Amino acid sequence: MYAINFNHDWAYRHLDSDEGFTPVTIPHDAMLGEKRHALAFNGPNGGWFEGRDYEYVKHFIPDNALLGKSMILEFEGVYHNAEVWLNGKQLGFRPYGYTNFYVDITNSIEWGESNELRVIARNADQPNSRWYSGAGIYRPISLWAGPKEHIVPDGIGVRTLEEHGEGGSARLEFTVTTTAPGKVVVDIPSLGIQQSFIQESKTGFFVVEVPSATLWSPANPVLHSCDVRFISDTGDEDTASVNFGIRSLTWGDDGLLINGERVILQGACLHHDNGILGACAYADAEERKVLLMRNNGYNAIRSAHNPCSKAMLDACDRLGMLMMDEYIDHWYIHKTQHDYVEHFDQWWREDLKDMVNKDRNHPSVIMYSTGNEVSETAQDRGIALAQEMTHWLHELDPSRPVTCGVNIFFNFLSSIGLGQYSDKKAARELEQAQQRKDAGEVPEKHRAVGSEFYNNMAGLLGADFMKTGATLPFCDWVTKDAFAAMDVAGYNYGIKRYRRDLKAYPHRLIVGSETFCSDAYKFRELAKRNPRLIGDFVWAGMDYMGEVGVGAWEYEDYADLNIGFGWLTAGSGRLDLTGKPLGEAYYTRVALERDAGPFIAVRPVNRTGDKHSSSAWKMSNAIDSWSWEGCEGKKAQVEVYARAASVALVVNGREVGHKRMKHDCVARFSCTYETGVIEAIAYDSKGKEIGRTNLVSAKKETRLLAELEYAKDGRVMPGRIVFVRVRYADDEGVTKPLKRGIVHMNVDSGKLLGFGCAAPYNKGGFLSGETDTYYGEALAAIQIDDNAAGSFVKVEVTDGGLSDVLEIPVFGD
């Protein structure tokens, strides 16, 4: 079957309202345009957006060329409890908001007249998520068309049975699912292979011998394209194509091996939102996010806590990024009152099947996760379910290991009735929200429950709170059986157990499924010596919307330090919401040995010694700037990241400190701020210089700059998404983090999809065309007009005084 883009000519409105429909193009996040207010039921979980239900409508007259063909709609993501109606008849329902699903419309099409396709997406049942979910049809739609007897969508599976090294032979297994028996022809042009097979049933398994294979690996992500032709016994012919990589994946006492070589997963957890674009899964935005992770030292992503988009998997394949695709945030115990628990028992098998069908041809996918911090794993029922889910995934795909993220300490608390999550706590959270709404005001004191309570506790007690708690003997007792039901034990914040458990369980594989940034160096050194410690996923790689304030160190010039209405993001990212690397990102690059360094980052000098909001997930709020105008003479806290024996810090030619590196790759200095140049010099154990870097203060003049930051493959094309960074800087382009203003943007020959800053506390939004800046910067996402080829996209920015114009040339096809 072939796919037809079905994303255009939609309109939406609030369900059961008499308001007019608003035209939209899919993907569309309806929640991003809703009002935010202090009485919103999702509260800090979702950033105080109002929850509503929506209906989307598309009217279309089917092309006569489709007459007699099978037609199947694919929805890659609808949040949530989606209903699909065609011409007044309900044809589909899918409750989970993160799985792709298919709806056959063949027999419901009316030919020669307009058809009404209607999709219901619900999000009024708040709270239903612990983070910003978005709402509506936030991932693309395709119409698959083909003959009556055809290859089903996602019906081709390719896996490597064995490979014998680069250039050696390989054996591939093809699984082809069709609607009838017939003949299957497999054609792989890049390998010079064409073979025919007889398909005696609706699913066929065929082995193809490759005499000389070019392998896929993170360092050399080579993809092949396979064309499959199907000729049914009745004479129908259908074709489908799939991309795949030839690579082996094994796991055991030698660790995780790709093509026979050990790989240490140096990963980052990512939520599904795209910052200023909300939940919209534009392919260009997904690829940019993967590229940002790769460029900042990570080789793996954990899709927290739901299956990722097809576009992200495609990007991971092309860029050599490894993926742990995760199913869900809970099983049968509520974390929020209206989450997926009511549907979980009935749908988890189908959800996992669809996730595997989506993932199985992607060489980047190296592990499945069945859940995140599911305290159910401390119960007999949950242990049995963990085993059942692992077995089901192995049946669907025996080529990848299965894990589950378990917070070891929280499992113990759950076992004694003090769990982070429970059905009662979820109900209490909703009850409190209802009481606030009924009273029409927010009480002065708010009683946190569930994840909010434990996040607050972790913020007060520090990062060691969970890590030390995990070392208690009881924590082993309430996790060992669940870990035995997985291929890889997923430890959330359990680094202090690694050595002990590797010895106690001589065949257990461990992955740090969720970790603190400050543990990156310690993890890397442990992993190099212990192959059964296969990886680490920091929380989080990039800041995300919702779960507000959990990882933020904010001062009063940007935030109300009491986490309440107005907060929008978690503040928990090595990169901020706009994708700008923070000091922690440079630390991670060095800790994980992507770079040797040195790098310099400075904590905001204008706030040295001031109180900030508390968080266990923040190691530092330093940024790579030595431009702190008006702070001359104040104390500056400077961090230098390097793989070195020692580092020296030099300000305007004078050495102001020299420190040896001890069991980490960060040295912290205190010095007096003065404008000019700050420099870090790294030395080896013999005192030989091995690297240096510097930061320069911005000059007094100030400009407002708009600069093209990202376009896929560096080419601006019609219909694509580009990202434009706006910042205050001097004439030489040095950013001024203390300059702040309200910036307005206008765009010609393009659509401004989102414009905003990275501030975790943000009472505004991303859809108004104006934004405050955050440490001197903001970001815009612009979709190029379809007819803009050969012309320029004009971007104008102004703060009422300063202004800039950026003209972006648009290439043709």
ZAMARGU-4260 file (C-alpha; in steps of 0.2 Angstrom, whole numbers, plus 5000, padded with zeros to 4 digits):
<rodrens>
0) 5000/5000/5000 | 5005/5018/4998 | 5003/5032/5010 | 4994/5048/5005 | 4997/5064/5016
5) 4980/5067/5025 | 4986/5081/5036 | 4978/5096/5027 | 4961/5104/5027 | 4955/5100/5044
10) 4946/5111/5056 | 4942/5109/5075 | 4932/5116/5089 | 4928/5112/5107 | 4917/5097/5108
15) 4898/5099/5111 | 4900/5118/5108 | 4891/5129/5095 | 4907/5139/5091 | 4913/5139/5074
20) 4927/5128/5067 | 4945/5134/5066 | 4955/5128/5051 | 4971/5118/5057 | 4984/5108/5049
25) 4990/5092/5057 | 5000/5089/5068 | 4990/5101/5080 | 4991/5103/5099 | 4974/5109/5105
30) 4979/5111/5123 | 4993/5123/5119 | 4980/5136/5115 | 4970/5134/5130 | 4969/5146/5145
35) 4980/5143/5160 | 4973/5147/5177 | 4977/5143/5195 | 4961/5132/5197 | 4965/5121/5182
40) 4963/5103/5188 | 4980/5097/5181 | 4989/5110/5191 | 5008/5108/5192 | 5007/5091/5182
45) 5002/5100/5166 | 5007/5118/5169 | 4989/5124/5173 | 4982/5122/5156 | 4963/5120/5155
50) 4958/5103/5150 | 4945/5102/5136 | 4937/5089/5123 | 4938/5092/5105 | 4931/5087/5088
55) 4941/5088/5072 | 4932/5087/5055 | 4939/5085/5037 | 4928/5085/5022 | 4935/5076/5007
60) 4929/5069/4990 | 4939/5054/4986 | 4949/5053/4970 | 4941/5042/4958 | 4958/5033/4956
65) 4955/5026/4973 | 4939/5017/4968 | 4939/4999/4972 | 4955/5000/4983 | 4957/4996/5001
70) 4959/5012/5011 | 4965/5013/5029 | 4968/5028/5040 | 4984/5028/5051 | 4983/5040/5066
75) 5001/5041/5073 | 4995/5049/5089 | 4979/5056/5096 | 4977/5062/5114 | 4967/5053/5120
80) 4952/5041/5121 | 4951/5044/5102 | 4935/5041/5092 | 4935/5040/5073 | 4919/5043/5064
85) 4916/5043/5045 | 4899/5049/5038 | 4891/5048/5055 | 4897/5030/5059 | 4910/5026/5072
90) 4924/5015/5065 | 4937/5016/5078 | 4942/5019/5096 | 4959/5020/5104 | 4961/5025/5122
95) 4979/5027/5124 | 4986/5044/5118 | 5003/5038/5112 | 5001/5023/5101 | 4998/5024/5082
100) 4982/5015/5076 | 4973/5010/5060 | 4955/5012/5055 | 4949/5004/5039 | 4937/5015/5030
105) 4935/5005/5014 | 4917/5000/5015 | 4911/5017/5023 | 4917/5029/5009 | 4904/5037/4998
110) 4910/5040/4981 | 4906/5055/4970 | 4902/5066/4985 | 4909/5074/5000 | 4913/5063/5015
115) 4914/5069/5033 | 4929/5062/5043 | 4927/5066/5062 | 4939/5063/5076 | 4935/5065/5094
120) 4950/5069/5106 | 4946/5070/5125 | 4956/5079/5138 | 4943/5086/5150 | 4946/5072/5161
125) 4959/5080/5172 | 4971/5076/5179 | 4976/5062/5167 | 4995/5064/5166 | 5010/5069/5177
130) 5017/5080/5163 | 5011/5091/5149 | 5002/5079/5138 | 4995/5090/5124 | 4979/5086/5116
135) 4971/5083/5100 | 4979/5075/5084 | 4996/5080/5088 | 5005/5067/5077 | 5003/5065/5058
140) 4989/5056/5048 | 4991/5045/5033 | 4978/5037/5021 | 4985/5020/5015 | 4978/5014/4999
145) 4980/4998/4989 | 4972/4984/4981 | 4959/4973/4989 | 4972/4960/4993 | 4988/4969/5000
150) 5002/4970/5012 | 4995/4977/5028 | 5002/4994/5034 | 5018/4990/5045 | 5016/4972/5039
155) 5035/4970/5034 | 5047/4966/5047 | 5066/4964/5044 | 5079/4957/5057 | 5097/4952/5056
160) 5098/4933/5061 | 5117/4934/5060 | 5131/4945/5053 | 5150/4941/5051 | 5157/4958/5052
165) 5159/4973/5040 | 5159/4966/5022 | 5156/4949/5028 | 5140/4938/5025 | 5124/4941/5034
170) 5107/4932/5036 | 5091/4942/5036 | 5073/4936/5041 | 5059/4945/5032 | 5041/4944/5040
175) 5028/4949/5027 | 5010/4950/5033 | 4997/4951/5019 | 4978/4949/5018 | 4979/4933/5007
180) 4991/4920/5001 | 5002/4923/4986 | 5019/4927/4979 | 5032/4939/4988 | 5046/4947/4979
185) 5060/4955/4990 | 5071/4968/4981 | 5086/4976/4990 | 5095/4987/4977 | 5109/4993/4988
190) 5114/4974/4991 | 5110/4968/4973 | 5097/4956/4980 | 5080/4951/4972 | 5072/4935/4978
195) 5055/4927/4976 | 5045/4917/4989 | 5028/4908/4990 | 5017/4915/5004 | 5006/4900/5009
200) 4997/4910/5023 | 4994/4928/5028 | 5011/4929/5037 | 5027/4923/5029 | 5044/4921/5036
205) 5058/4921/5023 | 5077/4921/5025 | 5088/4931/5013 | 5107/4928/5012 | 5118/4943/5010
210) 5135/4939/5004 | 5143/4956/5008 | 5135/4966/5021 | 5137/4985/5025 | 5133/4986/5044
215) 5123/4999/5054 | 5131/5006/5069 | 5130/5022/5079 | 5147/5027/5072 | 5141/5022/5054
220) 5122/5022/5053 | 5120/5014/5035 | 5102/5011/5030 | 5096/5000/5016 | 5079/5001/5007
225) 5069/4986/5003 | 5055/4985/4991 | 5042/4971/4993 | 5030/4966/4979 | 5015/4955/4983
230) 5005/4946/4970 | 4990/4937/4977 | 4983/4921/4971 | 4968/4931/4964 | 4980/4942/4954
235) 4980/4958/4965 | 4997/4967/4965 | 5004/4978/4979 | 5020/4985/4984 | 5028/4992/5000
240) 5045/4999/5005 | 5054/4998/5021 | 5071/5005/5027 | 5082/4994/5039 | 5099/4992/5045
245) 5110/4976/5046 | 5116/4974/5064 | 5117/4961/5077 | 5111/4965/5095 | 5116/4953/5109
250) 5116/4955/5128 | 5123/4945/5142 | 5138/4944/5154 | 5149/4953/5141 | 5136/4968/5142
255) 5126/4975/5127 | 5135/4971/5110 | 5131/4979/5093 | 5139/4969/5079 | 5149/4960/5092
260) 5157/4976/5100 | 5152/4982/5117 | 5142/4998/5118 | 5139/5008/5134 | 5123/5017/5133
265) 5126/5036/5138 | 5108/5041/5137 | 5096/5055/5141 | 5077/5054/5145 | 5066/5064/5134
270) 5048/5069/5136 | 5038/5069/5120 | 5034/5088/5119 | 5044/5100/5107 | 5045/5115/5119
275) 5038/5130/5110 | 5028/5118/5098 | 5020/5109/5112 | 5016/5091/5109 | 5016/5093/5090
280) 5027/5080/5082 | 5034/5089/5067 | 5048/5078/5059 | 5060/5092/5058 | 5058/5096/5076
285) 5060/5078/5081 | 5076/5077/5071 | 5083/5093/5078 | 5080/5086/5096 | 5089/5070/5092
290) 5103/5080/5084 | 5105/5091/5099 | 5106/5076/5110 | 5120/5068/5099 | 5130/5084/5098
295) 5130/5086/5117 | 5138/5069/5120 | 5123/5057/5121 | 5122/5041/5111 | 5105/5035/5117
300) 5087/5041/5121 | 5074/5034/5133 | 5057/5040/5127 | 5049/5045/5144 | 5036/5038/5147
305) 5027/5033/5131 | 5031/5027/5114 | 5040/5039/5103 | 5035/5045/5086 | 5040/5037/5070
310) 5049/5053/5065 | 5060/5052/5080 | 5064/5034/5076 | 5068/5039/5058 | 5080/5052/5064
315) 5088/5040/5077 | 5092/5028/5062 | 5100/5041/5051 | 5110/5050/5065 | 5116/5034/5074
320) 5106/5037/5090 | 5101/5022/5101 | 5083/5021/5107 | 5075/5013/5123 | 5056/5015/5118
325) 5045/5015/5134 | 5027/5010/5135 | 5019/5019/5149 | 5021/5028/5166 | 5010/5016/5176
330) 5001/4999/5176 | 4986/4996/5187 | 4989/5008/5201 | 4983/5026/5197 | 4996/5040/5197
335) 4983/5053/5192 | 4964/5050/5194 | 4960/5049/5175 | 4976/5041/5168 | 4976/5025/5158
340) 4973/5013/5172 | 4954/5010/5167 | 4960/5004/5150 | 4976/4996/5154 | 4971/4978/5157
345) 4961/4977/5141 | 4973/4986/5130 | 4991/4983/5135 | 4994/4968/5124 | 4988/4978/5109
350) 4997/4993/5114 | 5014/4984/5115 | 5010/4975/5098 | 5008/4991/5089 | 5024/4998/5098
355) 5034/4983/5091 | 5027/4984/5074 | 5032/5003/5074 | 5049/4999/5080 | 5055/4982/5074
360) 5063/4988/5058 | 5073/5002/5066 | 5091/4997/5070 | 5091/5012/5082 | 5079/5003/5094
365) 5089/4992/5106 | 5078/4990/5121 | 5060/4990/5126 | 5054/4997/5143 | 5037/4991/5150
370) 5035/5006/5162 | 5042/5019/5173 | 5042/5019/5192 | 5028/5006/5193 | 5028/5002/5211
375) 5017/4987/5206 | 5033/4978/5204 | 5034/4977/5223 | 5018/4966/5223 | 5015/4948/5218
380) 5002/4953/5205 | 5014/4966/5198 | 5029/4954/5197 | 5018/4941/5187 | 5013/4955/5176
385) 5031/4960/5173 | 5035/4943/5168 | 5020/4942/5156 | 5024/4958/5148 | 5042/4953/5145
390) 5036/4936/5137 | 5024/4945/5126 | 5037/4957/5120 | 5049/4942/5117 | 5035/4933/5107
395) 5033/4949/5096 | 5051/4953/5095 | 5064/4941/5101 | 5078/4952/5095 | 5078/4965/5109
400) 5080/4965/5128 | 5066/4971/5139 | 5068/4982/5155 | 5057/4992/5166 | 5062/5008/5176
405) 5060/5004/5195 | 5063/5017/5208 | 5071/5005/5221 | 5068/5015/5236 | 5050/5020/5231
410) 5046/5001/5229 | 5051/4998/5247 | 5040/5013/5253 | 5026/5006/5243 | 5028/4989/5251
415) 5025/4996/5268 | 5011/5007/5263 | 5020/5024/5261 | 5021/5023/5242 | 5023/5038/5230
420) 5008/5033/5221 | 4991/5025/5225 | 4973/5025/5220 | 4969/5034/5236 | 4982/5048/5233
425) 4976/5050/5215 | 4958/5052/5221 | 4964/5064/5234 | 4973/5075/5222 | 4957/5076/5211
430) 4947/5080/5227 | 4959/5094/5232 | 4957/5102/5214 | 4938/5101/5215 | 4938/5109/5232
435) 4949/5123/5225 | 4938/5126/5210 | 4922/5126/5221 | 4930/5139/5232 | 4935/5149/5218
440) 4952/5152/5225 | 4969/5144/5228 | 4972/5141/5247 | 4988/5149/5255 | 4993/5131/5259
445) 4993/5118/5246 | 4995/5099/5252 | 5006/5090/5239 | 5002/5072/5236 | 5009/5058/5225
450) 5024/5063/5214 | 5023/5081/5218 | 5025/5077/5237 | 5041/5066/5234 | 5048/5078/5221
455) 5047/5092/5234 | 5055/5080/5247 | 5069/5076/5235 | 5072/5095/5232 | 5073/5098/5251
460) 5084/5083/5255 | 5095/5083/5240 | 5100/5070/5227 | 5106/5057/5240 | 5088/5055/5247
465) 5083/5042/5234 | 5101/5035/5231 | 5105/5032/5249 | 5087/5025/5252 | 5090/5012/5238
470) 5104/5005/5248 | 5093/4998/5262 | 5092/4979/5262 | 5073/4979/5261 | 5075/4988/5244
475) 5083/4972/5237 | 5069/4961/5244 | 5055/4971/5235 | 5064/4972/5218 | 5074/4956/5215
480) 5059/4946/5209 | 5053/4959/5197 | 5071/4962/5191 | 5072/4943/5188 | 5057/4945/5176
485) 5066/4957/5164 | 5081/4955/5153 | 5089/4971/5160 | 5086/4978/5178 | 5081/4996/5176
490) 5087/5006/5191 | 5080/5023/5194 | 5092/5033/5205 | 5100/5017/5211 | 5119/5020/5207
495) 5124/5017/5225 | 5118/4999/5223 | 5128/4995/5207 | 5143/4987/5214 | 5134/4977/5227
500) 5121/4970/5215 | 5133/4966/5201 | 5142/4955/5214 | 5126/4948/5222 | 5118/4944/5206
505) 5132/4938/5194 | 5122/4938/5178 | 5111/4953/5181 | 5112/4967/5168 | 5109/4984/5175
510) 5104/5000/5166 | 5102/5017/5175 | 5085/5020/5168 | 5084/5037/5177 | 5099/5046/5185
515) 5106/5062/5191 | 5117/5073/5180 | 5130/5074/5194 | 5133/5055/5193 | 5138/5055/5175
520) 5157/5054/5179 | 5155/5040/5192 | 5143/5030/5180 | 5156/5031/5166 | 5170/5025/5177
525) 5160/5011/5184 | 5153/5005/5167 | 5171/5005/5159 | 5176/4991/5172 | 5159/4982/5173
530) 5152/4977/5157 | 5135/4971/5165 | 5132/4989/5169 | 5126/4993/5151 | 5120/5011/5152
535) 5114/5027/5160 | 5099/5039/5156 | 5100/5056/5164 | 5084/5065/5170 | 5082/5074/5159
540) 5091/5078/5142 | 5081/5093/5138 | 5068/5103/5148 | 5050/5099/5146 | 5033/5106/5149
545) 5023/5101/5165 | 5029/5093/5181 | 5034/5111/5185 | 5049/5117/5194 | 5055/5099/5198
550) 5072/5103/5192 | 5074/5122/5192 | 5085/5133/5201 | 5077/5150/5198 | 5079/5167/5206
555) 5066/5180/5210 | 5070/5190/5195 | 5063/5176/5184 | 5051/5167/5195 | 5040/5166/5211
560) 5050/5154/5221 | 5035/5145/5228 | 5031/5132/5214 | 5013/5137/5209 | 5003/5145/5195
565) 5014/5153/5182 | 5027/5139/5182 | 5027/5130/5165 | 5041/5119/5164 | 5051/5106/5174
570) 5067/5116/5173 | 5075/5099/5172 | 5086/5098/5157 | 5104/5098/5152 | 5098/5108/5138
575) 5085/5121/5141 | 5067/5121/5133 | 5074/5130/5117 | 5088/5117/5115 | 5102/5128/5122
580) 5116/5118/5131 | 5118/5123/5149 | 5134/5121/5160 | 5128/5103/5164 | 5128/5098/5146
585) 5146/5103/5145 | 5149/5093/5161 | 5141/5078/5153 | 5150/5079/5137 | 5166/5078/5147
590) 5160/5065/5160 | 5154/5053/5146 | 5171/5056/5136 | 5163/5064/5121 | 5175/5078/5123
595) 5190/5080/5134 | 5187/5099/5138 | 5190/5111/5145 | 5174/5120/5145 | 5169/5135/5156
600) 5152/5139/5164 | 5148/5153/5176 | 5133/5154/5189 | 5123/5170/5187 | 5135/5183/5194
605) 5121/5195/5197 | 5113/5182/5209 | 5129/5175/5218 | 5123/5170/5236 | 5105/5173/5233
610) 5091/5160/5237 | 5085/5150/5223 | 5071/5137/5221 | 5076/5120/5227 | 5079/5104/5216
615) 5088/5088/5218 | 5089/5086/5199 | 5100/5101/5196 | 5118/5100/5198 | 5122/5118/5193
620) 5114/5133/5185 | 5130/5139/5177 | 5130/5144/5159 | 5144/5148/5146 | 5145/5167/5148
625) 5157/5179/5155 | 5146/5194/5151 | 5138/5200/5168 | 5137/5219/5165 | 5135/5229/5181
630) 5142/5215/5192 | 5160/5221/5192 | 5168/5217/5209 | 5155/5204/5214 | 5160/5186/5218
635) 5159/5174/5203 | 5157/5155/5205 | 5165/5147/5190 | 5165/5129/5185 | 5178/5121/5173
640) 5174/5104/5165 | 5189/5093/5159 | 5196/5076/5158 | 5213/5082/5165 | 5225/5080/5180
645) 5222/5098/5185 | 5215/5114/5178 | 5220/5133/5180 | 5208/5148/5179 | 5215/5164/5172
650) 5206/5181/5172 | 5213/5194/5161 | 5230/5186/5161 | 5231/5182/5179 | 5229/5165/5187
655) 5216/5166/5200 | 5216/5147/5204 | 5223/5130/5201 | 5215/5114/5206 | 5218/5095/5204
660) 5204/5085/5198 | 5198/5072/5211 | 5186/5058/5206 | 5177/5069/5194 | 5179/5080/5179
665) 5173/5097/5187 | 5183/5110/5196 | 5174/5124/5205 | 5182/5141/5208 | 5177/5157/5216
670) 5184/5173/5209 | 5180/5192/5207 | 5171/5196/5192 | 5179/5209/5180 | 5175/5212/5162
675) 5187/5205/5149 | 5193/5187/5146 | 5191/5171/5157 | 5202/5156/5152 | 5203/5138/5158
680) 5219/5128/5155 | 5220/5109/5157 | 5235/5100/5161 | 5240/5081/5162 | 5248/5073/5177
685) 5266/5079/5171 | 5260/5097/5170 | 5259/5098/5151 | 5245/5108/5144 | 5233/5098/5135
690) 5219/5110/5131 | 5212/5128/5134 | 5197/5138/5131 | 5190/5155/5135 | 5175/5166/5137
695) 5174/5185/5132 | 5164/5198/5140 | 5152/5207/5128 | 5155/5225/5124 | 5144/5239/5129
700) 5134/5241/5113 | 5118/5230/5112 | 5110/5223/5097 | 5095/5212/5094 | 5099/5198/5083
705) 5088/5185/5074 | 5099/5170/5067 | 5094/5154/5058 | 5099/5141/5070 | 5092/5125/5062
710) 5086/5118/5045 | 5086/5100/5041 | 5102/5096/5031 | 5106/5115/5031 | 5093/5118/5017
715) 5078/5128/5019 | 5064/5120/5009 | 5045/5124/5006 | 5034/5116/5019 | 5048/5112/5031
720) 5051/5119/5049 | 5066/5130/5053 | 5071/5137/5070 | 5077/5155/5072 | 5086/5160/5088
725) 5084/5178/5094 | 5096/5185/5107 | 5103/5201/5114 | 5122/5203/5109 | 5136/5215/5106
730) 5142/5220/5088 | 5153/5204/5088 | 5139/5192/5092 | 5143/5189/5111 | 5127/5186/5120
735) 5121/5197/5134 | 5112/5186/5147 | 5107/5201/5158 | 5098/5210/5144 | 5080/5207/5145
740) 5065/5213/5134 | 5048/5209/5127 | 5052/5204/5109 | 5039/5204/5095 | 5041/5194/5079
745) 5033/5195/5061 | 5035/5183/5047 | 5032/5184/5028 | 5032/5169/5017 | 5031/5157/5033
750) 5020/5153/5047 | 5025/5157/5065 | 5021/5140/5074 | 5029/5145/5091 | 5039/5159/5099
755) 5045/5159/5116 | 5059/5158/5129 | 5066/5144/5140 | 5060/5152/5157 | 5053/5138/5168
760) 5041/5152/5176 | 5031/5159/5161 | 5013/5165/5163 | 5013/5168/5144 | 5014/5155/5131
765) 5021/5152/5114 | 5007/5157/5101 | 5005/5176/5103 | 5020/5181/5092 | 5029/5190/5107
770) 5039/5183/5121 | 5050/5188/5136 | 5068/5183/5134 | 5077/5172/5146 | 5095/5175/5150
775) 5095/5186/5134 | 5088/5173/5122 | 5072/5166/5114 | 5067/5154/5100 | 5055/5153/5086
780) 5049/5139/5075 | 5043/5144/5057 | 5035/5133/5044 | 5040/5139/5027 | 5026/5142/5014
785) 5023/5129/5001 | 5025/5141/4987 | 5041/5150/4994 | 5053/5141/4983 | 5066/5153/4975
790) 5061/5167/4987 | 5065/5173/5004 | 5057/5171/5021 | 5058/5188/5030 | 5059/5187/5049
795) 5057/5204/5058 | 5060/5206/5077 | 5058/5221/5088 | 5057/5225/5107 | 5051/5242/5103
800) 5068/5250/5102 | 5080/5238/5095 | 5076/5227/5079 | 5083/5216/5067 | 5078/5208/5050
805) 5083/5191/5044 | 5080/5185/5026 | 5081/5166/5024 | 5083/5160/5006 | 5072/5146/5001
810) 5078/5132/4990 | 5067/5123/4977 | 5064/5104/4977
</rodrens>
